[in-house]
Amino acid sequence: MASRRGNDPHVQETRRRIALEAARLMSESGLRDYGHAKQKAATRLGVFDEASLPKNSEVEDALREHQRLFQRSAHTRSVKQLREVAREAMRFLARHEPRLVGAVLEGTADEHSAVCLHLYSDQHADVIAQLRESGIPYEERSRRLRLDRDTAQDFTVLQFSADGTPIDLTLLPYDILRQAPLDRISEKPMQRATAAALDLLIKLEDRA
């Protein structure tokens, strides 16, 4: 019954409308929680059936479409600027094996996005000491990541601002450097980029 209903053209159209509205909300208001964006979009459209909510991947596709159609120039500038900030942050934190992850790497970032880095070290106190020595005020939080389909774990997160750009550092143990956490949307290993890979990406975009 559920699969037949999912193939219903009316249900598919409703999911599409919710995905587009959620993408608009995320792009224009800075919402970053897919679940919240979907619920808010559904309420605005007068849809109260949980079965009609799109998958996160559908919202992400709609977000890319929205940025391409309505914000192409501004979006391109935002991504470029954020990648430049990411490059500087990765140089600053080079001894902690930084990896760029998230919207800035994937190209869905906008002016509301944070530069998200994974740092790998067995001495997390060294990261905190480096921020303090540089006079960088930060907030400490925690984040649950899935390391594989059966294992989830909480990790320390440090957040601060660099010239108005939010920087988000997730501190991970060095022994999982080769094991990317699972992406919350695709449930596949996250896309990650080293500083060298980011340099190459920026150079290729500059040539284009």
C-alpha positions in Angstrom: 0.0 0.0 0.0 2.8 2.4 1.0 4.7 1.9 -2.2 1.6 2.2 -4.4 0.8 5.5 -2.6 4.3 6.7 -3.1 3.9 6.2 -6.9 0.6 8.2 -6.9 1.1 11.3 -9.1 -0.7 13.6 -6.6 1.6 12.4 -3.7 4.6 12.9 -5.9 3.5 16.4 -6.9 2.9 17.2 -3.2 6.4 16.0 -2.2 7.9 18.1 -5.0 6.0 21.2 -3.9 7.2 20.7 -0.3 10.7 20.1 -1.4 10.8 23.3 -3.4 9.3 25.4 -0.6 11.7 23.8 1.9 14.6 24.6 -0.4 13.4 28.2 -0.7 13.2 28.6 3.0 16.7 27.1 3.5 18.2 29.3 0.9 16.5 32.6 1.9 16.2 32.4 5.6 19.3 30.3 6.5 17.5 27.3 7.9 19.9 24.3 8.1 17.7 21.6 9.6 16.1 19.6 6.8 13.4 18.2 9.1 12.4 21.7 10.3 12.5 23.1 6.8 10.2 20.3 5.5 7.8 20.7 8.4 7.6 24.5 8.0 7.2 24.1 4.2 4.4 21.6 4.6 2.6 23.8 7.1 2.8 26.8 4.7 1.3 24.6 1.9 -1.4 23.2 4.2 -0.1 19.7 4.1 -0.3 17.7 7.3 0.3 14.2 6.1 3.7 12.9 7.2 3.7 10.4 4.3 3.8 13.4 1.9 7.1 14.8 3.2 10.0 14.5 0.8 13.3 12.8 1.6 16.2 14.9 2.6 17.9 14.1 -0.7 14.8 15.5 -2.6 15.2 18.7 -0.6 18.9 18.9 -1.4 18.2 18.4 -5.1 15.6 21.2 -4.9 18.0 23.4 -3.1 20.6 23.0 -5.9 17.9 23.8 -8.5 16.7 26.9 -6.6 20.3 28.2 -6.4 20.9 27.6 -10.0 17.7 29.3 -11.2 17.3 32.2 -8.8 20.7 32.9 -7.2 23.3 31.8 -9.7 25.6 34.8 -9.5 25.2 35.4 -5.8 25.5 31.7 -5.0 28.7 31.4 -7.1 30.3 34.3 -5.3 29.2 33.0 -1.9 30.7 29.5 -2.5 34.0 31.0 -3.9 34.3 33.3 -0.8 33.6 30.6 1.6 36.1 28.2 0.0 38.7 30.9 0.3 37.9 31.2 4.0 38.1 27.5 4.3 41.5 27.4 2.7 42.8 30.0 5.2 41.3 28.1 8.1 42.8 24.8 6.9 46.3 26.4 6.6 45.9 27.8 10.1 44.9 24.4 11.5 47.2 22.3 9.2 48.8 20.3 11.9 45.4 18.8 12.9 44.8 17.1 9.5 41.8 19.3 8.5 39.2 18.0 6.0 36.6 20.3 4.5 33.1 18.8 4.5 29.5 19.9 4.0 27.9 22.6 1.9 31.0 24.6 1.1 32.7 21.6 -0.4 29.5 20.3 -2.1 28.7 23.7 -3.6 25.3 24.2 -2.0 26.6 26.9 0.5 25.1 30.4 0.7 25.8 33.5 2.7 24.3 31.8 5.8 26.6 28.7 5.6 29.4 27.8 8.0 32.8 26.5 6.9 32.7 23.0 8.4 36.0 21.2 9.0 36.8 17.8 10.5 40.0 17.9 12.5 41.9 14.7 13.4 44.1 14.6 16.5 44.6 12.5 19.6 45.2 15.7 21.5 42.1 17.8 21.2 43.4 20.1 23.9 46.0 21.2 21.3 43.3 22.6 19.1 41.7 24.5 21.9 45.1 25.8 23.0 45.8 27.0 19.5 42.5 29.0 19.4 43.2 30.5 22.8 46.8 31.4 22.0 45.5 33.2 18.8 42.9 35.1 20.9 40.0 33.4 19.1 36.8 33.1 21.3 34.8 30.0 20.6 31.8 28.0 21.8 32.0 24.3 22.6 29.2 21.9 21.6 28.8 18.3 20.7 27.6 16.5 17.6 26.5 13.0 17.0 28.0 11.4 13.9 27.4 7.9 12.5 30.7 6.2 11.8 29.0 3.3 10.1 25.5 1.9 9.9 25.7 0.4 13.4 27.9 2.9 15.3 27.1 6.5 16.3 29.2 8.6 18.6 29.2 12.2 20.1 32.2 14.4 19.2 33.3 17.8 20.5 32.6 20.7 18.2 34.2 24.2 18.4 32.5 27.1 16.7 33.8 30.6 16.2 33.7 33.4 13.6 36.4 34.6 11.2 35.6 38.0 9.8 31.9 37.3 10.0 32.1 33.8 8.6 31.1 31.0 11.0 33.7 28.2 11.4 32.6 24.8 12.7 35.3 22.4 13.8 34.4 18.8 14.7 37.2 17.1 16.7 37.8 13.5 15.7 40.4 10.9 16.9 43.3 10.4 14.5 42.7 6.7 14.2 39.5 7.2 12.1 41.2 9.6 9.7 40.6 7.1 6.8 37.0 6.4 7.9 34.7 9.2 6.8 31.6 9.5 8.9 28.3 8.8 7.1 26.5 11.6 5.4 23.1 12.3 7.1 21.3 12.5 3.8 22.8 9.8 1.6 24.0 7.6 4.5 27.2 7.1 2.4 30.7 8.2 3.6 30.9 12.0 3.6 32.6 13.8 0.8 35.9 15.3 2.3 38.7 17.4 0.9 42.2 17.9 2.0 43.8 21.4 1.7 45.5 20.3 -1.5 42.3 19.0 -3.0 40.6 22.3 -2.1 43.4 24.3 -3.7 43.0 22.3 -6.9 39.2 22.9 -6.8 39.6 26.6 -6.4 42.2 26.7 -9.3 39.9 24.8 -11.6 37.0 27.1 -10.8 39.1 30.2 -11.4 40.1 28.9 -14.8 36.4 28.2 -15.6 
